[in-house]
Amino acid sequence: MSDDDFDMAASDDEYGFEYESGSEDEPDVELANQYHEGKELKQNPEEGIAAFEKVLELEVRTSSPGEWGFKALKQILKLLLKLNRMNEFMERYNQLLTYVKSAVTRNVSEKGINNILEYMSNTSDAQVLRQVYHVTLTVLEDTKNDRLWFKTNLKLGRLHFDRREFGPLQKILKALHQSCQDEDGADDTRKGTQLLEVYALEIQMYTEQKETKKLTALYQRATRINSSAIPHPLNLGIIRECGGKMYMGDGNLAEAYADFFEAFKNYDEAGSPRRIQCLKYLVLASMLMTEKGDTFINPFDSTEANPYKSDPEIVAMTTLVKAYQENDINTFSQALKEHGEQIMGDTFMRDYVEDLLLAIRTQYVLLLIKPYTRLHISFISKELNIPTDEVEDLLVALIMDERIKGQIDQVNQIVILEKSKVDSDKYDALGEWQEQLDALSSKTCSRLSTPLKG
């Protein structure tokens, strides 16, 4: 926290950008001196609280409630939180809210309430949190401060999302949607920025709940929002990531790649750690595009992604890409073994990487068994470095799909393969050719070993 704590540490908006207001009115010297004395004593919470209490006493005697009292109350609230004196905190917070009605400007009150709620989000006392949000929203409804009401509800919604409390979250999302609608109940295009914030939070909720159909509808509505809206890049990243996953599920890999790339760029602009995970999705999409026969697009050819190509989690993905393209089953399996948590820990990634692993194993087995008519399952197991029961499952699937002809002798753990007539003729011809080569070789050797006459 900076020296001004609530006054300077967090931003005027939701995401950490600092917008400076105009210069303050000339403060009362006595109030200002007492306030700064309190800041010097706040390393000792009890002494700090006593000093800031004097600011409030002076304010009552010398002037009407104003900014110095508001700032002192914010400092007291922080110190009470540090001491975990929650009953006193609620009393003082209710006192602070009386300043919001008329004692301070709307900008000052918005900044102060936003910062306090942000700081409060770290507390584990769910009951106090609910009380804080309830009394705040009640006051904001009375004062008709729609902008702060919206931001406060959005914060509460994110809190419910973090705690996986989807029932209360849905009620908040419904209220937020209604606040962004016109008289006919349609989305108010003039509130595009707010709508995108609501859609982003709703998309996160439905992603957790795996509501695929609702996600598709939300994504389409979000991408129709008027381009004049100025959303935070974090919200755009959430929306575009949703689109990438949706397109991937539909098999539309080119669109998936495009949306994952946009999501990555937006997360990167927002400074979100989510950018690395999204970049892994981008690499996965490029790999799947190659597997489907499309032209390989290297994500790291872009200036945005190139700086991250040496990130350990990204290196694990690029190793997979290279091994898959070269049909190198050993390197592919080794990369999964070494980086299993980084790659397979994500449920979305796991589904597709497992498909790729099955594909590379299948191709390897088809090449391995090609020259044989009988093969021990244990031999294939050793070559693939997987258990024999998994080899059996793979062979059964290949037989069922008619990609190979044969049967499995489970008693002797052997796969017996039937060769097609083309294959049989080919191998017969190769056999005859080999016999002719052997005969020619014997005849040549015999002549060379016979002594010359003369």
N, C-alpha and C positions, 0 to 999 in steps of 0.2 A: 504494500500500500504506500502511496505517496504521502507527503507530509500533511496534505489536506484531507486524507482519507476519503470519506464519502464525497467531499467537494470536488476532488480532482482525480481520484483513482479510476472511476468508471466513466463511461461516456454518456452523452445525452441520448444516444440511441441504444439499440439492443445489442450491438455487436462490437463495441470497443473503439468506435471512432470518436474523437474529441472535437466538439464544436464549441468554440469560445463565444460566450455572450458578450454583450457590450459592457462597458465599465460600470461598476457599482456606484450607487450614490455615496457621497462622503459619509463614512460611518461615524457614529458617536464615539468619541475617543475613549471614554471610560469603558464602554461595552467592548470595544475592540481590544483594549489592553487586557481586560479580564478574560476575554476569549483566548487570546494568545498565551496568557499565563496558564490557562487550562491545558492548552496543547503541550506546553513545556512540562506539565506535571502528569501527563496521561500515561507515562511508563508505569506509574503506580496508579492502577485503576480507581482505587478509592479516593485518592487525592485528586485525580483528574475529574471524577464525577462531582466532588465537592466544589471544585473551581468552576466547572460549567454550570452548576446550580446557581452560583452567584451571578452569572450572566443573566439567567432568567429572573433572579430577584431584582437586579439592576434595571432590567427591561421594564418590569412592572412599575418601578418607582420613577423612572426617567422618561419613558416613552411608551408607545403602544407596541404590541407584538410585531416583530419584523424579522429581517433576515438574520440578525445576530442571534436571536433566540432560536430561530429555526436551525441554524448551524450548530448551536450549542446542544440542542436536543439530539441532533444526529450523532454528535460525538458521545453523548451520554448513552444513546442506544447501542453504539458499538461497544462501549465499555461494559454495559450490562450483559451483552451477549457473551463477551469474553469471560465474565464472572458467572455466566449461566443463571442469572437471576431473571427468569422468564416472566414471572408475575409483574415485577417492576417494569420489565421491558414493555409488556403490553400496555401498562398504564401510561408510560411515557410516549409510546407510539400513538396511542389515542390522542394524547396532548399535541403531538406533532401534526396530526391530521387536522386539528382545529386551525392551524396556520395556513393550510392549503386553501381554506375557504376564502380568505381575504387578506391575510397578513403578508403573503409573499406573492410574487408574480407567478403566472402559470408556468413559465419556463423554469423558474427556480424550483417550484414544487414538483414538476415532472422529473427534473434531474435528481432531486433528493429522493423521491419515492422510488424511482427506478434503481438508484444505487443501493438503497436500503434493501429492497426486494432481492437484488442480485446478491448482496452479502448474506441475506437470510437463507438463501437457497442451500447454503452449506450446512445448515443446522439439521440435526437428526430428529428434532422434536416436531413430529408431524402435526400434533394438535395445535401448537403455537403457530406453525406455518399456516394452517387452515384459518385460524383466527385472524392472522395478519392480512391474508388475502380477502377474507370476508369483510372486515371493517374497511379496508382500503376501497374495495369495489362499491360498498354502500355509500361512502363519502363521495366517490367519483361520480356515481349516478346522481347524487343530490346536486353536485356542483356542475353537472353537465359537461364534464371534461372528457369528451368522447375519445380523444387521442390517447390520453393516459389510461382510460378505461380499456381501450383496445390492447395497449401494450401490456397492461397488468394481467388481463385475461390470457394473453399469449404466453406470458411468463408462467402463469399458473398451469396452462396447458402443457408446456414443456416439462414442468415439474411432475405433473401426472404421467407424462410419457416416460420420463426417466425412471419412475417408480412402477411402471407397467400398470397404472390404474386407468384402464381403457374406458370404463363406464363413465366416470366423471369427465374424462377427456372428451368423449363424444358430445356431452352436454355443452361443454365450453366451445367446441368446434361449431356446433349448431348455432350458438349465440353469436360467435364471430362471423359466421357466414351471413346471418341475418343482418348484421351491422354493415355488411358490404353489398347489400342488395338495394335495388331501387323500389319504387312503389308497386311495381308489377311483380316483384319477387325474383327478378332476373339479376344476374351479376351486374353491379354498377361499374361500368368501364372506367369511371373516373377514380375508382379505388383499386386500380390494378396492382399497385405495390402491396397493399394490405391483403388483397386476395391471394397473391402469390405466397405470402407468409402463411396464410391459413392452409392453402393447398400443400405447401411443403410439410407442415406439421401433420396434416391428415395422411399424406403419402407415407410418412414415417410410421404412423400408427398401422395403416393397412399392410405395410410391408412386414411388420412384426406379426400381424395376424394372418399373413399369407392370403389376403383377399385379392386374388389376381384380377377378377373382373372389375372390382371397384377401383383398383389401381389403374387399369387401362382407361376407364372413364375419366378419372381424375387427371391423368396425364394429358389426355386430349383437351380437357377443359383448361388446364393450366397453360398449355402451349397456344391456346387461342386468346390469351389475355393480351390486351392492347400493348403494342411494342413501346408505347410512350411511358409505360411503367418503369420505375427505376428500382428494381429489386436488389436485395443484398445478394452477392454472388453465392453465398452459402445456400440460400433457398433455390437458386437456379441449379446448383450442383445436385441438390437432393432430387429435384424434378427430373433433370436429365439422366441421373443414375437410374431412376425408376424407368425411364424410357428405354435405356440401354438393356436393362434386365427383361423388360417386356418384349422388345424386338428379338432378343436372344432366344427367349422361350418360343417365339413364333418362327425361329429359323431365319429371320431377316438379319443376316450378319452385317451387311454393309450399314444398315441403319443403326444397328446396335453399336458398331464401331464408332459411328459419327456421334451418337449421343454420349457414349462413355468418354470420348475425347473432349466434348464440351463440358461434361461433368468434371473431368479432371482439371480442366483449365479454370473452371469456376471455383473448385475447392482450393486450387493453388492460389488463386487471387485472394481468397478469403483467409488463407493461411491455415486451412483446416487439415489436420492429420489424415482425414479421410481421403486425401488425394492419392496416397500410396496404394490404398486398397482399390481405388477406382482405376489407377494405372495398371494394376494387376489384371483387372477385368478387361482393360483395353488390350493388353498383351494376349490374354486368353481369346478375345474376339479375333485378333489377327491370326492366331494359330488355327482357330476353327475355320476361318475363311480359306486358309491354305488347304485344309483338309477337305473342304467342299469343292476345291478346284479353282477358287478365285485367286487373283493375283495377291501375293503377300505384300502387306503394307507394314513397314517397320515403324512403330510408334516413335522410336527414338530418333528418327530423321527430323522430327519437329523440334523447334527451339524450346518449346515449353517442357517437353518430356526428357530431352537429352540430359539435363543435369541430374536426373534421378536414375540413370541407367546403372550406376554403381551402387545403388542402395541394396543392402543384403537381401531384402525381400524381393526386389525386382530381379536381382541376379539369379535367384532361385527360379523365377518364371522364365527368364531368357534361356537358362540351361534346359528347362523342359522343352521350350520351343525348338532349340537346336537338336536335341535328342529325338524329338518327335519327327522333325523333318528328315533326319538321317536314319529313321527307323532303328535307333540305337536303344534297344530295350533295357540294356544294363545301366546306361547312363540315366535314362528316364526313371527307372526304378530307384536308382541310387539318389537322385535328386529328390524324389518323393520321400525317401527314407530320412534324408538329412534335413529336409525343410518341411516335413509333414505338417507341423502345426501352423506354419506360415501359409501354406497352400491349402491344406485340407481342413483347417480350422474354420474356414468360412463355408457355410452351407451352400451358397450359390456357386462358389468355386468348386467345391467337392463334387457336385453332380456332374459338371462338365469334365473335370479332370479324370474322374472315374471312367467316363465314356471314352476319353482319349487313351487312357491306359488299356481299356478293353480293345480299342481299335489297334493299338500298336502290338499288343499280345497276339491278337488274331492274325495280323499280317505276318508276324514272326513265326507262328505255328504253321501257317499255310506254306511258307518257304521251307521250314524245317522238315515237314513230313513229305514234301513233294517227291523225293527219290525213293521212298520206302513203300512197302506193302504191309509190313508189320513193324510196330514200334512200341517199346515199353513206355508206359505212362510215366514211370519214374525218371526216364531219360528226359522227357519233355519238361517234367517238373524241375529237374536240375538245371536245364537250359534257361527256363523262365524264372527260376528262383522263387517259385510259389508252391504251395501244398498240392498234393496229388488230387485232392477232391476239387480244387479250383480248376485244375487241368481237365478233369473229367467233365465238369460243368461247361467248360469252354468247348471241348470236343463234341459234347451232346448238342450244344447250340449250333455248331458248324454243320453237324449231320442233319439236324432238324431244318436248318435253312438251306440244305442241299448245296452247301459250299464245298463239302467233301462227301464222298460216298464210302461208307464203311460201317463197321459196328465195333462196339467195345466189349471185350472179354473181361468182365469185372473180376472173375475168379483169378485169372492169370495177370490181370492188370496190363492188358495189351490192347492197342487199337489196331484193328485189321482193316486195311484200306483196299478198296476196289479201284482199279485203274480204268479209265475210259478206254474205248477202242483206239482213239487217237494216241493216248499215252502209251498203250500196250504196243501199238505198231512202232511208235517212236523208240521205245526201249528195246524192242526186238531188233530194229534196224541198228541201233547203237551196239547191241550185242553182236550182231553179225559183223559190223564194222570192226569191233574190237577183236573178234576171232581172226578176221582177215589180216589185221595189223600184226597179231601174234604170229600168224603163219608166215607172213612176209619177213618179220623180224627173225624167225628161226631159220628161214632159208638163207637170209643174208649172213647171219652169223656162221651158218654151216659152210658157206662158200669162202668166207674170210679165213676159216680155220683149216681149209683144205690146202696142202702144200702145192706150190706151183711146179709143173713139170718143165723139164729142160735142163 
